[in-house]
Every structure is written in C-alpha cells, then in structure tokens.
Amino acid sequence: REWISNLTTTDEDNNCSAEKTMILIAGDVSHDLQILRWTFQTLKQTFAEVAFVPGNHELWLDKAADEGDQCADSIDKIERIIRICVEEDIHIGPVKVGSLWIVPLLSWHHISFDSEPPICSESWGGIPTASRTVRIGADYRKTVWPHPMTPLDDSVAQFMDTLNDVILDFDNIDEWDKDATILTFSHFLPRVELLPEKRYLSLPSLPACSGSTFLESRLRELNKKVSRKTVG
C-alpha cells in the first residue's frame, strides 16, 4: 500500500504532468477485491488513465480475504473484477492515448504451452513434472472452475481467451485509426521462447504455468485484423 500511495507522475525534467500519464497493470495486484478496488482508486488519484488485465492471483478464492470467499467460483470472481473496473473507470478493453492504442488481453496458463523437451530426470533428480507443478501450485488449489473446466487441460485458458472476443469488440475495429500503433499487454506469455531455457530455471517445469498459445493466436489475429504496426 505504501508503494502504491507514493507513486508519482511528476517529471520535472520532461515537464510531464499527471494529466498526460497512464499506467498499465498486468495483474497480480491482490486476490482481495477490497484491496484491488483501493489500488484502482489510489492510482486514479495519480494517473489520468489506468489500464488493467487480471493475473492468476486475482482469480484465487481465499477465505482469508474479505470478499474472495463470497464468489461461487473463479468465473464469478472475474465477473466481479470486471464490474469493479467499470465502476472505478479502469480500462479493461482497447483505449486510445494520442495515436497509440492500448489493448489489454486476458489469458491463462495451460500445461501444453510447454512444448520444449523436459529436463532429463536421470541427470537432474527431484524435478517435479509439469502436471505436478500445477497440482501443487496455488493456482490449482485456490481457483475453482465449473465442470468440466480444469487447469489440467486447455479448457480454462481457452475460456479466458474467448472473453477477449467481447472485450476487444472486433466488429467495430474499423473505427481504429489506420495509422495507429497498438500496444498490447497481458499477464502471461504468448511464446515459450520468452522464458529462459529450462536448464537455467530453478523450477524447470515453470513453462507449464507461464503462458498461453491462445494468447499468441489472439495477437496474430489482432495483427491481421488491424493490418498495421503492433507492438507488445
């Protein structure tokens, strides 16, 4: 809370005022909805615009949190998060800043994202498998999904990606300026190559819970539809 409260947008050297600033939040703020709302309200006092995309922590259902245990499941949780964003005027869809379009993209990790060969267990003993990494991880223990969705296959990641169809509003994409640059951001990775090689990771099975191939497909689809410079 202290770090958030002390954030400043004043840049005397570049003569930058708060009216011209924007902050992008790529998730993992808190699983507590009250803390999440407080964070949004505090940032809105400092930054002119705030864009947000949930991470994995936001979808945890934790009885220790003030509101987390009141959600029926993690789908209910994300619906409440989106509602808070709307109420606090936080951008969860495309927003134009000058000639730049900011595009938050929802995503979730899935095991099949890890397409690289596993570390040889004969040489490196004690390394948990990708499936075990997910099972013992907090995302498996603290998220709840309606049957038949499960984090052990692609169903959760696919569902999260489909939410972008509504938020991105591709039907009105022709209204986007043809000379605009698009900056996308998400909590997870679109390609496994963006992670260090497994031999350099303290948890070599980390790629199994770090990215989404659906996110890469979404980025490629977005690039085709707008047919212009896209970064992110």
C-alpha positions in Angstrom: 0.0 0.0 0.0 2.8 2.4 0.8 4.5 1.8 -2.5 1.2 2.5 -4.4 0.4 5.6 -2.4 3.9 7.0 -3.0 3.7 6.6 -6.8 4.2 10.0 -8.6 3.8 11.1 -12.2 5.6 14.4 -11.9 8.7 14.5 -14.1 10.2 18.0 -13.8 13.0 17.3 -16.3 10.5 16.3 -19.1 7.7 18.7 -18.0 5.3 15.7 -17.6 2.1 16.3 -15.7 -0.4 13.9 -14.3 -3.0 14.9 -17.0 -0.8 13.2 -19.6 0.0 10.0 -17.8 -1.2 6.4 -17.9 -0.2 3.3 -16.0 -0.6 -0.3 -17.3 -1.2 -3.0 -14.6 -0.6 -6.6 -15.8 -2.2 -8.3 -12.9 -1.3 -10.0 -9.6 -2.3 -6.9 -7.6 -4.3 -9.0 -5.0 -6.9 -11.7 -4.7 -8.7 -9.5 -2.2 -11.3 -7.4 -4.1 -11.3 -4.6 -1.5 -7.5 -4.2 -1.9 -7.9 -4.3 -5.7 -10.6 -1.6 -5.6 -8.4 0.5 -3.2 -5.5 0.2 -5.6 -7.6 1.4 -8.5 -8.9 4.3 -6.6 -5.4 5.3 -5.4 -3.9 5.1 -8.8 -6.7 7.1 -10.3 -5.7 9.9 -8.0 -2.3 9.9 -9.5 -2.6 8.8 -13.1 -5.0 10.2 -15.7 -5.7 6.8 -17.2 -5.3 3.3 -15.8 -5.5 0.0 -17.8 -5.6 -3.4 -16.2 -5.7 -7.1 -17.0 -6.1 -9.7 -14.3 -3.3 -12.1 -13.4 -3.7 -15.5 -11.8 -3.7 -14.2 -8.2 -6.8 -12.1 -8.8 -8.8 -15.3 -9.5 -7.9 -17.0 -6.3 -10.7 -17.8 -3.9 -9.3 -17.3 -0.5 -11.4 -17.4 2.7 -8.9 -15.2 4.4 -9.8 -12.3 2.0 -12.7 -10.1 2.8 -14.6 -10.8 -0.3 -12.9 -13.7 -2.0 -14.9 -16.5 -0.3 -18.2 -14.8 -1.4 -17.6 -15.8 -5.0 -19.1 -19.0 -6.3 -16.1 -19.8 -8.5 -13.3 -18.1 -10.4 -15.6 -17.2 -13.2 -17.8 -15.3 -10.7 -14.6 -13.7 -9.4 -13.6 -12.4 -12.8 -17.1 -11.0 -13.4 -16.8 -9.1 -10.1 -13.3 -7.8 -11.1 -14.7 -6.6 -14.4 -17.6 -4.9 -12.6 -15.1 -3.1 -10.3 -13.1 -1.9 -13.2 -16.2 -0.4 -14.8 -17.2 1.2 -11.5 -13.8 2.7 -11.0 -13.3 3.8 -14.6 -10.4 1.3 -15.2 -9.7 0.4 -18.8 -10.1 -3.4 -19.5 -10.5 -3.0 -23.3 -8.9 -1.0 -26.0 -8.2 2.6 -25.2 -6.7 5.3 -27.3 -3.9 7.5 -25.9 -2.9 10.1 -28.6 -2.1 8.0 -31.6 -1.4 4.9 -29.5 -4.0 2.2 -28.8 -3.5 0.3 -25.6 -5.0 -3.2 -25.7 -5.2 -5.4 -22.6 -5.5 -9.1 -23.4 -7.0 -11.7 -21.0 -5.2 -15.0 -20.8 -4.5 -18.0 -18.5 -1.7 -20.6 -18.5 -2.0 -24.2 -19.6 0.3 -27.2 -19.5 0.5 -27.7 -23.2 2.1 -24.3 -23.6 5.4 -26.0 -22.6 6.4 -27.5 -25.9 10.1 -27.9 -25.0 11.6 -31.3 -24.1 11.7 -32.0 -20.4 15.0 -31.9 -18.4 16.5 -35.4 -18.3 15.3 -36.9 -14.9 18.3 -39.2 -14.8 20.7 -36.3 -14.7 18.5 -33.9 -12.7 16.7 -35.8 -9.9 13.8 -34.5 -8.0 12.3 -32.2 -10.6 8.5 -32.1 -10.4 6.6 -32.8 -13.6 4.5 -30.1 -15.3 1.3 -31.8 -14.1 2.6 -32.0 -10.5 3.8 -28.3 -10.7 0.2 -27.2 -11.5 -1.3 -29.5 -8.9 0.8 -28.3 -6.0 0.7 -24.7 -7.2 -1.7 -22.1 -5.6 -3.5 -21.6 -9.0 -4.7 -25.2 -8.7 -5.6 -25.1 -5.0 -7.1 -21.6 -4.9 -9.1 -21.4 -8.1 -12.4 -23.1 -8.7 -13.8 -23.8 -12.1 -17.2 -25.3 -13.1 -17.2 -28.8 -14.5 -15.8 -29.8 -17.0 -13.3 -26.9 -16.9 -10.0 -27.8 -15.3 -6.5 -26.2 -15.1 -5.1 -29.6 -16.0 -6.0 -29.2 -19.7 -6.6 -26.3 -22.1 -10.2 -25.5 -21.1 -9.5 -22.7 -18.6 -7.0 -21.0 -20.9 -9.4 -21.3 -23.9 -12.3 -19.8 -21.8 -10.3 -16.9 -20.7 -9.2 -16.2 -24.3 -12.8 -16.2 -25.6 -13.6 -13.3 -23.2 -11.4 -11.2 -25.4 -14.0 -11.6 -28.2 -16.4 -9.4 -26.2 -13.9 -7.0 -24.7 -12.0 -6.3 -27.9 -15.1 -5.7 -29.9 -13.6 -6.7 -33.3 -16.9 -5.7 -35.1 -16.0 -2.1 -34.5 -12.3 -2.4 -35.2 -12.7 -0.4 -38.5 -13.1 2.7 -36.2 -9.5 2.4 -35.1 -7.2 4.8 -36.9 -5.3 3.2 -39.7 -2.0 5.0 -38.8 -2.2 4.0 -35.1 0.4 1.9 -33.2 -1.1 -0.8 -31.0 0.5 -1.8 -27.7 -0.9 -5.0 -26.2 -0.2 -6.4 -22.7 -1.1 -9.4 -20.8 -0.2 -11.2 -17.6 1.1 -14.4 -19.3 3.5 -15.1 -22.1 2.5 -15.8 -25.7 5.6 -17.8 -26.7 7.7 -20.3 -24.7 10.8 -18.8 -26.2 10.3 -15.7 -24.0 11.3 -17.8 -21.0 14.9 -18.8 -20.2 15.9 -22.3 -21.1 14.8 -24.9 -18.6 18.4 -25.6 -17.5 18.6 -22.0 -16.3 15.4 -22.1 -14.3 15.2 -23.0 -10.6 11.9 -24.7 -11.5 12.3 -26.2 -14.9 8.6 -27.1 -15.1 7.7 -23.3 -14.8 6.8 -23.0 -18.5 3.8 -25.2 -17.9 2.2 -22.4 -15.9 3.6 -19.3 -17.5 1.9 -18.9 -20.9 -0.8 -19.5 -23.4 -0.7 -20.5 -27.1 -4.2 -18.9 -27.3 -2.6 -15.6 -26.5 -0.2 -15.9 -29.4 -3.1 -16.8 -31.7 -5.0 -13.8 -30.4 -2.1 -11.5 -31.1 -1.7 -12.8 -34.6 -5.5 -12.4 -35.2 -5.3 -8.9 -33.9 -2.4 -8.1 -36.2 -4.3 -9.4 -39.2 -7.5 -7.5 -38.5 -5.8 -4.2 -38.0 -3.1 -4.6 -40.6 -0.8 -2.1 -39.0 2.1 -1.8 -36.7 1.5 -3.8 -33.5 3.9 -4.0 -30.5 3.6 -5.9 -27.3 
